């Protein structure tokens, strides 16, 4: 959930599947059939930077 709240526990959703976890990125990567979860994470970082929402 660290992607949602910053707790650092990237595999736990703390009881709410709406929180962003490593599984979120794994599922997103599967949706394309052409990338891995690391690619989905990097694409997210790139987009947030482009939109000015990441440091």
C-alpha positions in Angstrom: 0.0 0.0 0.0 2.9 2.3 0.2 1.9 3.7 -3.2 -1.3 5.1 -1.6 -0.2 6.0 1.9 3.6 5.7 2.0 3.7 3.0 4.7 6.4 1.1 2.7 4.4 -2.2 2.6 4.0 -2.5 -1.1 2.4 -5.9 -1.1 -0.4 -5.2 1.5 -3.7 -3.5 0.7 -4.6 -3.1 4.4 -8.0 -4.7 3.9 -9.0 -2.4 1.0 -8.3 -3.6 -2.6 -8.7 -0.1 -3.9 -5.3 0.8 -2.5 -2.4 0.8 -4.9 0.0 -2.2 -4.4 2.5 -4.1 -6.3 -0.4 -6.3 -7.5 -1.9 -3.2 -9.1 1.2 -2.8 -11.3 1.4 -6.6 -12.0 -2.2 -6.6 -13.2 -1.7 -3.5 -15.3 1.3 -5.2 -17.0 -0.7 -8.3 -17.7 -3.3 -6.2 -19.4 -0.9 -5.3 -22.2 0.8 -8.7 -22.6 3.9 -6.8 -23.6 5.5 -5.6 -20.4 6.3 -6.4 -16.8 5.3 -4.8 -13.6 8.5 -2.8 -13.5 7.6 -1.3 -16.8 4.2 -0.3 -15.6 5.7 1.4 -12.6 8.2 3.3 -14.7 5.5 4.4 -17.1 3.5 5.7 -14.1 6.5 7.6 -12.8 7.2 9.1 -16.3 3.5 10.2 -16.7 3.4 11.7 -13.2 6.6 13.7 -14.0 5.2 14.8 -17.3 2.0 16.0 -15.6 4.1 17.8 -13.0 2.8 15.6 -10.2 6.1 13.9 -9.2 9.2 15.3 -7.8 
